[in-house]
C-alpha cells in the first residue's frame, strides 16, 4: 500500500451541509510522525484503524487493537500530534454546529474517546477501501443514517453574523443585533461550541487571514493582511498569530505545508 493523504468532499445532499470535507491519511511505513495543527472553527472525528491512545495523547499502532475513535473539539490553541507505527485513519471535518446534526449529548468542549461514533459493521466498511470515490459513498451513507436535525436559531444567527462581519465586530454589537445579553450569548457559545464568542471570532479572523494568504493572494504582505482584516496595526496582527499559532506570521507560513485540496495546513 502506498502513502496517501487525500481530502475529498461529501456528495450527499444532507451531509454536505454540515461536513466540510473528509480526509484519508495512510502511512504504511511510518515509524514516528509528528506535526502541529492550528486553531480552527471546525471540529473533527478521527477514526484510526488499529491504534491505542497513550495518556499524553500519542497514538500508537497495535495490530491487535480495535479501531480507535476520537472527537477533537474546536481548537483555540496549537495541537501537537504524535503518531507511532503504521497509520490508517479517516477524518471527518465538520462545519460549526455540524457534529450536533448527527450525534446527541456530545460534550463538544472536550476530547471524546469513549463514544461509539461508528459501530463495528460501519468501521469494517469504512476501512474496506482506500479508493476515495467509494469511501465517499460509504461515509456519506453512514452519516446520513445518523442525521437528527439540531437547531439553535440564536446561535445559528450569531455564527452567520460573525462569518459575514468578522472585519468589523464586537460581542456587544452582536448581542444587540440578536437582542440577547452578552452573558447569555457567551453561555450558548460555550455550551454548543466549547469556546467563548470572542475566541470564536478571533479564530474566524485568523483562519480567514490564513486562507487569504495561502489560497487567494500569496504575494499579499502582512501589513496588507493586517489592514484588510481590520487589525489595529501590524503589531496587533503579529500578537494574534503569536497567541493562536505560537509563531510570527512569517514563520507560521514559512514552516507550514498544505495537505490535500482543502485548508489543512500543518507544521510537519
Backbone torsions as a table, in degrees:
resi	resn	phi	psi	omega
1	UNK	NA	136.8	179.5
2	UNK	-86.0	161.0	174.5
3	UNK	-70.9	137.3	-177.0
4	UNK	-136.3	134.5	160.3
5	UNK	-136.8	110.7	-175.1
6	UNK	-138.6	130.3	174.2
7	UNK	-97.7	147.0	179.5
8	UNK	-154.9	148.3	-172.2
9	UNK	-93.1	145.5	169.7
10	UNK	-64.6	150.1	179.2
11	UNK	-115.4	-16.9	179.3
12	UNK	-63.0	135.0	-173.4
13	UNK	-63.2	-29.1	177.6
14	UNK	-83.1	-51.4	-172.2
15	UNK	-61.7	-39.9	-175.2
16	UNK	-67.0	-13.5	175.0
17	UNK	-73.0	-21.4	-172.2
18	UNK	-122.8	-16.1	178.7
19	UNK	-111.1	125.4	-179.3
20	UNK	-72.5	-52.6	177.0
21	UNK	-166.9	170.6	172.7
22	UNK	-113.3	160.0	164.2
23	UNK	-143.6	149.6	179.5
24	UNK	-111.1	126.8	-174.5
25	UNK	-128.2	107.9	-177.7
26	UNK	-126.4	126.3	176.8
27	UNK	-135.2	87.6	-173.5
28	UNK	-68.2	-21.8	-176.7
29	UNK	-113.5	17.2	-178.3
30	UNK	-63.7	137.8	171.1
31	UNK	-102.3	-63.7	173.2
32	UNK	-139.2	129.5	179.1
33	UNK	-124.6	122.4	178.5
34	UNK	-126.3	139.4	176.9
35	UNK	-153.9	165.9	178.7
36	UNK	-121.8	129.6	172.0
37	UNK	-118.1	163.9	-162.2
38	UNK	-121.3	164.7	-178.4
39	UNK	-50.0	140.0	-179.2
40	UNK	-150.2	155.1	178.3
41	UNK	-87.6	1.3	173.7
42	UNK	-91.9	171.1	167.9
43	UNK	-136.2	168.2	-169.1
44	UNK	-140.0	156.7	164.0
45	UNK	-116.9	124.4	177.7
46	UNK	-110.3	135.9	178.0
47	UNK	-122.0	112.8	177.4
48	UNK	-94.2	137.2	-174.2
49	UNK	-67.3	-47.1	-175.1
50	UNK	-147.9	75.9	-175.9
51	UNK	-138.6	158.5	168.7
52	UNK	-122.2	154.1	-178.4
53	UNK	-111.9	123.3	178.7
54	UNK	-77.2	169.4	-174.5
55	UNK	-58.5	-36.0	-178.3
56	UNK	-87.7	4.8	174.4
57	UNK	101.7	-8.0	179.5
58	UNK	-65.7	136.8	178.6
59	UNK	-98.4	124.2	-175.6
60	UNK	-116.5	128.0	176.7
61	UNK	-69.9	136.3	176.1
62	UNK	-145.8	111.9	-174.2
63	UNK	-61.9	-18.6	178.8
64	UNK	-91.7	-5.4	-175.2
65	UNK	-79.6	151.0	172.5
66	UNK	-77.3	163.0	174.1
67	UNK	-55.2	141.7	-178.7
68	UNK	-111.2	127.6	-176.4
69	UNK	-115.0	131.2	-178.0
70	UNK	-140.8	134.3	172.9
71	UNK	-96.5	128.5	176.7
72	UNK	-109.2	121.5	-176.9
73	UNK	-73.7	176.2	172.7
74	UNK	-53.4	129.8	-175.8
75	UNK	-93.2	123.3	173.3
76	UNK	-107.1	-1.9	174.5
77	UNK	-133.2	165.0	177.8
78	UNK	-64.2	149.0	-179.8
79	UNK	-118.3	119.7	177.1
80	UNK	-94.1	124.9	-177.0
81	UNK	-117.8	134.7	175.3
82	UNK	-130.2	127.9	-178.8
83	UNK	-127.0	125.9	-178.7
84	UNK	-115.2	134.7	-179.1
85	UNK	86.0	174.8	-176.6
86	UNK	-58.6	153.8	-169.5
87	UNK	-133.8	135.5	171.0
88	UNK	-147.6	108.8	-179.8
89	UNK	-141.2	153.9	176.8
90	UNK	-122.2	133.4	-176.8
91	UNK	-125.5	136.0	176.8
92	UNK	-109.1	122.4	-177.6
93	UNK	-106.5	116.6	-173.8
94	UNK	-97.7	148.0	165.3
95	UNK	-69.4	162.0	173.5
96	UNK	-54.2	133.5	-175.9
97	UNK	69.3	7.9	-179.2
98	UNK	-72.6	-44.9	-175.6
99	UNK	-63.5	-29.0	-179.6
100	UNK	-66.7	-17.3	-179.6
101	UNK	-76.6	-11.4	-174.7
102	UNK	-123.7	-22.1	-176.1
103	UNK	-134.7	125.6	-179.8
104	UNK	-93.2	155.0	172.9
105	UNK	57.0	37.3	178.2
106	UNK	-97.2	130.7	177.4
107	UNK	-78.5	96.8	-172.6
108	UNK	-78.7	-3.2	179.9
109	UNK	-88.4	-11.2	-172.8
110	UNK	-127.9	161.7	168.1
111	UNK	-69.2	132.2	-177.6
112	UNK	-117.9	120.3	-177.5
113	UNK	-123.6	3.8	-175.7
114	UNK	-121.1	29.1	-177.3
115	UNK	-119.0	134.8	178.9
116	UNK	-86.6	90.3	177.9
117	UNK	-70.8	-35.7	177.7
118	UNK	-134.4	138.6	179.7
119	UNK	-81.9	175.9	-172.8
120	UNK	-62.2	-38.9	178.4
121	UNK	-64.8	-42.0	178.3
122	UNK	-64.8	-40.8	179.7
123	UNK	-63.1	-42.9	177.6
124	UNK	-59.3	-40.1	179.8
125	UNK	-69.5	-41.1	-179.5
126	UNK	-60.8	-37.9	-177.0
127	UNK	-95.0	14.1	-178.0
128	UNK	-85.8	-9.6	-176.6
129	UNK	-146.7	154.0	171.2
130	UNK	-117.2	9.2	178.9
131	UNK	-88.6	115.6	-166.8
132	UNK	-68.6	-28.0	175.9
133	UNK	-63.0	-45.0	178.0
134	UNK	-67.5	-42.1	-178.6
135	UNK	-63.9	-36.3	176.4
136	UNK	-57.9	-46.5	179.7
137	UNK	-62.0	-40.0	-178.1
138	UNK	-67.8	-49.0	-178.6
139	UNK	-65.9	-43.9	177.2
140	UNK	-55.5	-45.3	-178.5
141	UNK	-64.1	-42.5	178.0
142	UNK	-61.8	-43.8	-176.4
143	UNK	-70.0	-39.8	-179.6
144	UNK	-60.4	-37.5	179.4
145	UNK	-65.2	-25.8	-177.6
146	UNK	-91.7	-3.2	-172.4
147	UNK	-65.2	121.9	175.0
148	UNK	-138.2	99.2	-170.7
149	UNK	-51.9	133.2	176.6
150	UNK	-118.3	138.8	-180.0
151	UNK	-143.2	135.6	170.3
152	UNK	-139.9	97.0	-170.1
153	UNK	-61.5	-36.8	179.4
154	UNK	-63.8	-47.6	-178.6
155	UNK	-67.6	-40.6	178.2
156	UNK	-60.9	-41.9	178.9
157	UNK	-65.5	-39.8	-179.8
158	UNK	-65.6	-44.2	179.7
159	UNK	-63.6	-44.1	178.4
160	UNK	-60.0	-41.6	179.6
161	UNK	-62.6	-45.9	-178.8
162	UNK	-62.1	-43.0	-179.2
163	UNK	-67.7	-23.4	-177.4
164	UNK	-103.6	-6.9	179.9
165	UNK	-136.3	33.3	-172.4
166	UNK	-69.9	-22.9	179.3
167	UNK	-74.2	-37.4	179.8
168	UNK	-117.6	100.0	-170.6
169	UNK	-149.6	143.2	166.0
170	UNK	-148.4	149.0	179.6
171	UNK	-62.6	-38.1	-179.6
172	UNK	-62.1	-43.4	-180.0
173	UNK	-65.6	-41.2	179.2
174	UNK	-63.2	-46.6	-179.7
175	UNK	-62.9	-35.5	176.5
176	UNK	-67.4	-40.2	178.5
177	UNK	-61.0	-39.3	-177.0
178	UNK	-85.2	-25.6	179.1
179	UNK	87.4	33.6	175.9
180	UNK	-132.6	166.4	-179.7
181	UNK	-75.2	156.8	176.4
182	UNK	-61.6	-36.9	-178.4
183	UNK	-63.3	-44.3	179.7
184	UNK	-67.7	-39.0	178.6
185	UNK	-59.8	-46.5	178.7
186	UNK	-64.1	-37.1	-178.9
187	UNK	-63.0	-43.5	-178.7
188	UNK	-73.9	-29.6	173.6
189	UNK	-65.5	-46.3	-179.9
190	UNK	-61.2	-43.1	-175.7
191	UNK	-70.7	-41.2	-172.8
192	UNK	-96.5	-21.1	-178.7
193	UNK	-123.1	-15.1	176.5
194	UNK	86.9	-0.7	-180.0
195	UNK	-139.7	166.2	-179.5
196	UNK	-74.5	164.4	177.1
197	UNK	-60.2	-45.3	-178.7
198	UNK	-62.3	-44.1	-178.8
199	UNK	-66.7	-38.6	177.2
200	UNK	-59.4	-44.7	178.9
201	UNK	-62.6	-43.1	178.5
202	UNK	-57.5	-42.7	-178.9
203	UNK	-68.4	-39.6	177.7
204	UNK	-60.4	-46.1	179.4
205	UNK	-63.8	-44.3	178.4
206	UNK	-56.8	-50.1	-176.7
207	UNK	-67.7	-35.8	177.4
208	UNK	-66.0	-38.6	178.1
209	UNK	-68.0	-37.3	176.0
210	UNK	-62.1	-48.9	-178.8
211	UNK	-63.8	-35.6	177.6
212	UNK	-61.2	-45.8	-177.8
213	UNK	-72.5	-38.6	-175.9
214	UNK	-77.5	-43.3	-165.7
215	UNK	-115.6	-21.1	-175.4
216	UNK	-104.8	-48.5	-177.6
217	UNK	-145.9	82.3	-178.0
218	UNK	-61.1	-20.7	-176.8
219	UNK	-89.8	-2.9	178.9
220	UNK	-68.6	130.8	-178.4
221	UNK	-83.7	171.0	-172.9
222	UNK	-71.7	-28.3	175.3
223	UNK	-64.4	-42.9	177.9
224	UNK	-65.6	-39.5	177.2
225	UNK	-63.3	-44.4	179.6
226	UNK	-59.4	-42.1	179.9
227	UNK	-67.9	-44.6	-177.0
228	UNK	-61.6	-36.4	-176.4
229	UNK	-99.8	17.3	168.1
230	UNK	65.0	30.7	168.8
231	UNK	-72.0	149.1	-175.4
232	UNK	-63.9	-33.2	175.9
233	UNK	-166.3	-179.7	-179.4
234	UNK	-61.2	-35.3	-179.9
235	UNK	-63.5	-41.3	177.9
236	UNK	-64.6	-41.9	177.2
237	UNK	-59.3	-47.2	179.0
238	UNK	-61.6	-39.3	-178.3
239	UNK	-63.3	-43.6	179.7
240	UNK	-62.8	-40.7	176.5
241	UNK	-64.7	-38.1	177.6
242	UNK	-63.4	-39.6	-179.1
243	UNK	-70.7	-48.9	-171.8
244	UNK	-86.5	-31.8	-175.2
245	UNK	-114.4	-6.7	-178.3
246	UNK	56.9	30.5	179.0
247	UNK	-148.0	156.5	166.4
248	UNK	-69.6	156.9	177.1
249	UNK	-53.6	-41.1	-178.4
250	UNK	-60.5	-49.3	-178.8
251	UNK	-69.2	-36.0	179.9
252	UNK	-57.2	-50.5	-177.6
253	UNK	-74.6	-35.0	-178.2
254	UNK	-64.9	-39.8	-173.5
255	UNK	-88.6	-8.5	-172.7
256	UNK	-89.1	160.8	178.2
257	UNK	-133.5	131.5	173.4
258	UNK	-83.5	127.9	177.9
259	UNK	-113.3	133.6	-178.5
260	UNK	73.5	-160.0	-174.1
261	UNK	-112.9	10.9	179.2
262	UNK	-111.4	-141.4	-174.0
263	UNK	-108.5	26.5	176.4
264	UNK	-74.5	114.3	-175.0
265	UNK	-134.9	107.4	-174.7
266	UNK	-122.1	158.4	166.2
267	UNK	-94.5	113.0	-175.9
268	UNK	-91.2	NA	NA
